[in-house]
Structures are given as structure tokens and as C-alpha cells.
Amino acid sequence: MSTPHKLELVSFKICPFVQRSVIALNLKGVEYSLTHINPHDAPDWFKAISPLGKVPVLLVDGKPLFESAVILEYLDEVYPPSLHPADPLEKAQHRAWIEFCSDLIGRQFRMVTAKDETAFNEAYASLQQGLQRLESVVDATGPFFAGSELKLVDTVYAPLFMRLSLARRLAGLALDLSTRLQAWSDALLGMEAVKTSVVEDFDAVFLNFLTMQESWLLKRQQS
């Protein structure tokens, strides 16, 4: 298999699905360029390469790949070492929990962008239930999902934990992770590959995003 000569990741600064791709690229030490767009005013060239109109899109020598889970699988196959388990069943289970994380990110998004208390409380309860279900399957000793070794599944949970951490710190979110999930979050957010997976002013970008979304959580914090 030939190694691509040029990788370009098309991004939106706040998108957690882009961030998981960046983390994988950082962990594997792969050279790439990053192009930010505004998905609400996407240029025509982006519409031409993104059938679903979403980021991320990875251009591999100019050929587009879309959907973050597909991008992660491609990167893991092309750039060693693989971050997936070798056992087929365990690998499939990890892929399933990657999909579960996508659902949790959706719950988190609905929570922080809720415009009233009722919508916030519904999303908050849903997210709490999801986190409790997640805790029931992670390795008990950690610090990562499957134990002491970082796996591809970990790359998708780092953006979720980062946004929960920011919501607590910047918007007063009263959501305490369990001891086990907090240890996992701390291990991931302490990694250089994760720290450098967002723009330098990400705190301000995230806060502005909540403001633009008229977040009830943020307005409550500011009142």
C-alpha cells in the first residue's frame, strides 16, 4: 500500500468530529494541513467534496474521504502502529463504542445549546444516563478505555471530555464525572496530542459558540 503524499483536513473550529481526526493524526505523527471553513456559509468547492455537507473531510492526494469514523479507520490502517485491538471481536466492540460516543456528543451538544431550562434538564439527564452506561464497560483500572494502552476508541472520547470540562469551567455546568471517568478524562486531556488538537484560542471560540447559540446554561451562569 502506497503512503499518500498530501493530507488536507477540512475543518470547523468547534467540531468535535474534526478534533478526533486531528488527535489520530497527531498521535501517529502524520503531516497534514488544516483548512477551516464556516459550515453555515460553505464555499462551493466544499459542497462539491462533501456529499453530506459536513466536516470533517480528509483530502488524500486530493481525493475526499468523509465521515469521521471512516477517516479514523483509514488513518489507522495506513499509518502504523494500529491503535485498534488485534482481536476481531474486541476490535468490533471498540468500533461500536466509537458509535456510542457519537451519540453522547449529540446529547452533550443538545445540553449546552438548550435555550431553556426544560430542554437543558432533559438533555442533562440523557447525557448522565449515557455516561453511566459507558462507565459500566470501561476497564476498571484504566486509565484509558481498555486499560493502560491508548486505543483508537480513546481518540473519540477526548473531544467529549474536553467540552464537558470547558462547560464546567466556563459556563458553570454542575456535572461531576465518576472517579473512573474523571481519571480517563484527565489522562486524555493531559496528552499533548489532545492539547494541540484544537485552535489556540479554543476557550474563547467555545464560549462564543455558546453565546451565539443563546445557551441557557451560559445565560444562567452570567446572570
C-alpha positions as CSV (number, residue, x, y, z in Angstrom):
1,M,0.0,0.0,0.0
2,S,1.4,3.4,-1.0
3,T,1.5,6.2,1.5
4,P,-0.3,9.3,0.5
5,H,1.8,12.3,-0.4
6,K,-0.5,15.0,0.9
7,L,-3.3,15.1,3.5
8,E,-5.6,18.1,4.0
9,L,-8.2,18.1,6.7
10,V,-11.2,20.4,6.1
11,S,-12.4,21.6,9.5
12,F,-14.8,23.7,11.5
13,K,-13.1,25.1,14.7
14,I,-15.7,23.9,17.2
15,C,-16.4,20.5,15.6
16,P,-15.6,17.5,17.9
17,F,-15.7,15.1,15.0
18,V,-12.9,17.0,13.3
19,Q,-11.0,17.0,16.6
20,R,-11.0,13.2,16.8
21,S,-9.3,13.1,13.4
22,V,-6.7,15.6,14.4
23,I,-5.9,13.7,17.5
24,A,-5.4,10.5,15.5
25,L,-3.1,12.4,13.1
26,N,-1.2,13.9,16.0
27,L,-0.7,10.5,17.7
28,K,0.6,8.9,14.5
29,G,2.9,11.9,13.8
30,V,1.5,12.3,10.3
31,E,2.0,15.6,8.4
32,Y,-1.2,17.3,7.3
33,S,-2.7,20.7,6.6
34,L,-5.8,22.1,8.2
35,T,-8.3,24.2,6.3
36,H,-11.1,25.9,8.4
37,I,-14.5,26.7,6.8
38,N,-17.8,28.1,8.1
39,P,-20.2,25.2,7.5
40,H,-23.1,27.7,7.6
41,D,-21.6,29.5,4.6
42,A,-19.7,26.7,3.0
43,P,-17.8,27.5,-0.2
44,D,-18.8,25.8,-3.4
45,W,-15.6,23.7,-3.5
46,F,-16.5,22.2,-0.1
47,K,-20.0,21.3,-1.2
48,A,-18.5,19.5,-4.2
49,I,-16.4,17.2,-2.0
50,S,-18.8,16.7,1.0
51,P,-21.9,14.7,0.0
52,L,-23.4,15.3,3.4
53,G,-22.3,18.9,3.7
54,K,-20.5,18.2,6.9
55,V,-16.9,18.3,8.3
56,P,-14.5,16.7,8.6
57,V,-13.4,15.8,5.1
58,L,-10.0,14.4,4.6
59,L,-8.4,15.1,1.2
60,V,-5.9,12.3,0.4
61,D,-3.9,13.4,-2.5
62,G,-6.9,15.5,-3.4
63,K,-9.4,12.6,-3.1
64,P,-12.1,13.2,-0.5
65,L,-13.0,11.0,2.5
66,F,-16.0,12.0,4.6
67,E,-17.4,10.8,7.9
68,S,-15.0,10.9,10.9
69,A,-15.3,7.2,11.8
70,V,-14.3,6.3,8.2
71,I,-11.4,8.8,8.3
72,L,-10.2,7.2,11.6
73,E,-10.3,3.7,10.2
74,Y,-8.4,4.8,7.1
75,L,-5.7,6.6,9.1
76,D,-5.3,3.6,11.4
77,E,-5.0,1.2,8.5
78,V,-2.5,3.3,6.6
79,Y,-0.3,4.7,9.3
80,P,1.2,2.2,11.8
81,P,1.1,1.2,14.5
82,S,-2.6,0.3,14.6
83,L,-4.5,1.7,17.6
84,H,-7.2,-1.0,17.3
85,P,-7.1,-4.2,19.2
86,A,-5.8,-7.2,17.2
87,D,-8.7,-9.5,18.3
88,P,-11.6,-9.1,15.7
89,L,-14.4,-9.3,18.3
90,E,-12.7,-6.7,20.6
91,K,-12.0,-4.5,17.6
92,A,-15.7,-4.7,16.6
93,Q,-16.7,-3.8,20.2
94,H,-14.4,-0.8,20.2
95,R,-16.0,0.3,16.9
96,A,-19.4,0.0,18.5
97,W,-18.4,2.2,21.4
98,I,-17.0,4.8,19.0
99,E,-20.5,5.0,17.6
100,F,-21.9,5.3,21.1
101,C,-19.6,8.3,21.7
102,S,-21.1,10.0,18.6
103,D,-24.5,9.7,20.3
104,L,-23.1,11.0,23.6
105,I,-21.6,14.0,21.8
106,G,-25.1,14.7,20.4
107,R,-26.5,14.6,23.9
108,Q,-23.8,16.9,25.1
109,F,-24.5,19.3,22.2
110,R,-28.2,19.4,23.0
111,M,-27.4,20.1,26.6
112,V,-25.1,23.1,26.1
113,T,-27.1,24.6,23.4
114,A,-30.5,24.2,25.1
115,K,-32.3,27.5,25.1
116,D,-34.5,26.9,28.2
117,E,-34.3,25.0,31.5
118,T,-36.6,22.2,30.4
119,A,-34.7,21.3,27.3
120,F,-31.4,21.6,29.3
121,N,-32.7,19.2,32.1
122,E,-33.9,16.7,29.5
123,A,-30.5,16.6,27.7
124,Y,-28.6,16.7,31.0
125,A,-30.5,13.6,32.2
126,S,-29.9,11.8,28.9
127,L,-26.2,12.5,29.0
128,Q,-25.9,11.3,32.6
129,Q,-27.6,8.1,31.7
130,G,-25.2,7.6,28.8
131,L,-22.1,8.3,30.9
132,Q,-23.3,5.7,33.5
133,R,-23.7,3.2,30.7
134,L,-20.2,4.0,29.4
135,E,-18.7,3.5,32.8
136,S,-20.1,0.0,33.0
137,V,-17.9,-1.1,30.1
138,V,-14.6,0.7,30.5
139,D,-11.6,-1.1,32.0
140,A,-11.8,-0.8,35.8
141,T,-8.1,0.0,36.3
142,G,-7.6,2.3,33.3
143,P,-6.6,5.0,32.8
144,F,-7.8,4.5,29.2
145,F,-10.9,2.8,27.8
146,A,-9.3,-0.7,27.6
147,G,-6.6,-0.3,30.2
148,S,-3.1,1.1,30.2
149,E,-2.7,1.3,26.4
150,L,-4.3,4.1,24.4
151,K,-6.6,2.8,21.6
152,L,-8.4,4.4,18.7
153,V,-11.6,4.5,20.7
154,D,-9.9,6.9,23.2
155,T,-9.4,9.5,20.4
156,V,-13.2,9.9,20.0
157,Y,-13.9,10.4,23.7
158,A,-11.3,13.1,24.2
159,P,-13.4,15.8,22.5
160,L,-16.4,14.9,24.6
161,F,-14.4,15.2,27.8
162,M,-12.8,18.4,26.7
163,R,-16.2,20.0,26.1
164,L,-17.6,18.8,29.4
165,S,-14.6,20.3,31.1
166,L,-15.0,23.6,29.4
167,A,-18.7,23.7,30.1
168,R,-17.9,23.2,33.8
169,R,-15.2,25.8,33.9
170,L,-16.6,28.5,31.6
171,A,-20.4,28.0,32.0
172,G,-20.8,26.5,35.5
173,L,-22.1,23.1,34.4
174,A,-22.8,21.1,37.5
175,L,-21.9,17.7,36.2
176,D,-19.4,15.6,38.1
177,L,-17.9,12.6,36.4
178,S,-17.4,9.4,38.3
179,T,-13.9,8.8,39.7
180,R,-13.2,6.3,36.9
181,L,-14.4,8.6,34.1
182,Q,-12.6,11.6,35.6
183,A,-9.4,9.7,35.6
184,W,-9.9,8.8,31.9
185,S,-10.7,12.4,31.1
186,D,-7.6,13.7,33.0
187,A,-5.4,11.1,31.2
188,L,-6.7,12.1,27.7
189,L,-6.8,15.9,28.3
190,G,-3.2,15.8,29.6
191,M,-1.9,14.4,26.4
192,E,0.0,16.8,24.0
193,A,-1.8,15.2,21.0
194,V,-5.1,16.3,22.5
195,K,-4.0,19.7,23.8
196,T,-2.8,20.6,20.3
197,S,-5.9,19.2,18.5
198,V,-7.8,22.5,18.8
199,V,-7.0,26.1,17.9
200,E,-5.0,28.1,20.5
201,D,-8.0,30.3,21.4
202,F,-10.4,27.4,21.8
203,D,-11.7,28.6,25.1
204,A,-12.9,31.8,23.5
205,V,-14.2,30.0,20.5
206,F,-16.2,27.6,22.6
207,L,-17.6,30.5,24.8
208,N,-18.5,32.5,21.7
209,F,-20.3,29.4,20.3
210,L,-22.4,29.1,23.4
211,T,-23.2,32.8,23.2
212,M,-24.3,32.6,19.6
213,Q,-26.4,29.5,20.4
214,E,-28.2,31.5,23.2
215,S,-27.2,28.8,25.6
216,W,-29.5,28.7,28.7
217,L,-26.6,27.3,30.7
218,L,-24.3,30.2,29.8
219,K,-27.0,32.8,30.4
220,R,-27.7,31.3,33.8
221,Q,-24.0,31.5,34.7
222,Q,-23.8,35.1,33.6
223,S,-27.0,36.2,35.4
